[in-house]
């Protein structure tokens, strides 16, 4: 993972993208490393944020286009269960996308949002707010 640091913002973008997928990857260490190396915070924030958000968008579309496999073949859910879960997620769960950055639960949340056809713009705004807030807090803590 350290070799990505030598690629600068591109390496951070790649690490952040991978961290947003179901792969066990962390971008925070590279974010801090790049900030320490470059002495700036703006470019690392853009690289980490855009990579992580794009990774979540990929997850969203995996949910959109992989719904039949995910729900019917892999999880063996009934139509009724899917409908009830979808209704609950739309009513209460859509704002949970603000926490799409949380390890373990965040990545599946973005897939479920796609599978339940959450409006893309709402998905994008909520996920972006959460992920950029997380990186901004890390940057604030580092530069304080």
C-alpha positions as CSV (number, residue, x, y, z in Angstrom):
1,X,0.0,0.0,0.0
2,X,2.9,2.3,0.7
3,X,3.9,2.3,-3.0
4,X,0.7,4.2,-3.8
5,X,2.1,7.1,-1.7
6,X,4.9,7.5,-4.4
7,X,2.2,8.1,-7.0
8,X,1.0,11.2,-5.0
9,X,-2.6,12.3,-5.5
10,X,-3.2,9.6,-8.2
11,X,-2.2,6.9,-5.7
12,X,-4.4,8.4,-3.0
13,X,-7.3,8.5,-5.5
14,X,-6.8,4.8,-6.3
15,X,-6.5,3.8,-2.7
16,X,-9.7,5.8,-1.8
17,X,-11.5,4.2,-4.7
18,X,-10.6,0.7,-3.6
19,X,-11.4,1.6,0.1
20,X,-15.0,2.4,-1.0
21,X,-15.5,-1.0,-2.6
22,X,-15.9,-4.3,-0.7
23,X,-12.1,-4.7,-0.7
24,X,-10.5,-4.4,2.7
25,X,-8.5,-1.2,2.1
26,X,-7.8,2.0,4.0
27,X,-7.1,5.4,2.5
28,X,-6.7,7.4,5.7
29,X,-3.1,6.5,6.2
30,X,-2.2,7.5,2.7
31,X,-4.2,10.8,3.1
32,X,-2.1,11.7,6.1
33,X,1.1,10.5,4.4
34,X,0.5,12.6,1.3
35,X,-0.4,15.6,3.4
36,X,2.8,15.1,5.4
37,X,4.8,14.7,2.2
38,X,3.3,17.6,0.3
39,X,2.6,20.0,3.2
40,X,-0.9,20.8,1.7
41,X,-4.4,19.6,2.3
42,X,-6.5,20.7,-0.6
43,X,-5.3,18.3,-3.3
44,X,-5.2,15.3,-1.0
45,X,-8.8,16.1,0.0
46,X,-9.9,16.3,-3.6
47,X,-8.0,13.1,-4.5
48,X,-9.3,11.1,-1.5
49,X,-12.9,12.5,-1.7
50,X,-13.4,12.0,-5.4
51,X,-11.9,8.5,-5.4
52,X,-14.0,7.4,-2.4
53,X,-17.2,8.9,-3.8
54,X,-16.5,7.3,-7.2
55,X,-16.1,3.9,-5.5
56,X,-19.4,4.3,-3.8
57,X,-21.0,5.2,-7.2
58,X,-19.7,1.9,-8.6
59,X,-21.2,0.1,-5.6
60,X,-24.5,1.9,-6.2
61,X,-24.6,0.7,-9.8
62,X,-23.7,-2.8,-8.8
63,X,-26.8,-2.7,-6.7
64,X,-28.9,-1.2,-9.5
65,X,-27.8,-3.8,-12.1
66,X,-27.1,-6.8,-9.8
67,X,-30.4,-6.6,-7.9
68,X,-31.9,-9.8,-9.2
69,X,-28.8,-11.8,-8.5
70,X,-28.2,-10.2,-5.1
71,X,-31.7,-10.5,-3.7
72,X,-33.2,-13.6,-5.4
73,X,-30.3,-15.9,-6.2
74,X,-27.7,-15.0,-3.5
75,X,-29.9,-14.0,-0.5
76,X,-33.0,-16.0,-1.5
77,X,-35.4,-13.2,-0.5
78,X,-39.1,-13.2,-1.4
79,X,-40.8,-10.4,-3.3
80,X,-42.7,-9.4,-0.1
81,X,-39.6,-9.2,2.0
82,X,-37.8,-7.1,-0.6
83,X,-40.8,-4.7,-0.9
84,X,-41.0,-4.3,2.9
85,X,-37.3,-3.7,3.2
86,X,-37.3,-1.3,0.3
87,X,-40.1,0.7,1.9
88,X,-38.4,0.9,5.3
89,X,-35.1,1.8,3.7
90,X,-36.7,4.6,1.7
91,X,-38.5,5.9,4.8
92,X,-35.8,5.7,7.4
93,X,-32.6,4.5,5.8
94,X,-31.8,6.9,3.0
95,X,-30.2,9.4,5.4
96,X,-28.0,6.5,6.7
97,X,-26.0,7.1,3.5
98,X,-24.4,10.0,5.4
99,X,-22.5,7.2,7.1
100,X,-21.4,5.4,4.0
101,X,-17.8,6.0,5.1
102,X,-18.2,3.8,8.2
103,X,-16.1,0.6,7.9
104,X,-18.0,-2.7,7.3
105,X,-21.5,-1.2,7.0
106,X,-20.8,1.7,4.6
107,X,-20.0,-0.3,1.5
108,X,-23.0,-2.6,1.6
109,X,-25.2,0.4,2.3
110,X,-24.2,1.9,-1.0
111,X,-25.0,-1.3,-2.8
112,X,-28.4,-1.6,-1.1
113,X,-29.2,2.0,-2.1
114,X,-28.7,1.1,-5.7
115,X,-30.7,-2.1,-5.4
116,X,-33.6,-0.1,-3.8
117,X,-33.3,2.5,-6.6
118,X,-32.6,5.5,-4.4
119,X,-32.6,8.5,-6.6
120,X,-29.1,8.9,-7.8
121,X,-28.8,12.6,-7.0
122,X,-30.0,12.1,-3.4
123,X,-27.5,9.2,-3.1
124,X,-24.7,11.2,-4.5
125,X,-25.3,14.2,-2.3
126,X,-25.6,12.3,0.9
127,X,-22.6,10.0,0.3
128,X,-20.5,13.0,-0.8
129,X,-21.4,15.0,2.3
130,X,-20.5,12.1,4.6
131,X,-17.3,11.1,2.9
132,X,-16.0,14.7,2.5
133,X,-16.9,15.5,6.1
134,X,-14.9,12.5,7.3
135,X,-11.8,13.4,5.3
136,X,-12.2,17.1,6.3
137,X,-12.2,16.1,10.0
138,X,-9.1,14.0,9.5
139,X,-7.4,16.9,7.8
140,X,-8.5,19.3,10.5
141,X,-7.1,17.0,13.2
142,X,-3.9,16.6,11.3
143,X,-3.3,20.3,10.7
144,X,-4.5,21.4,14.2
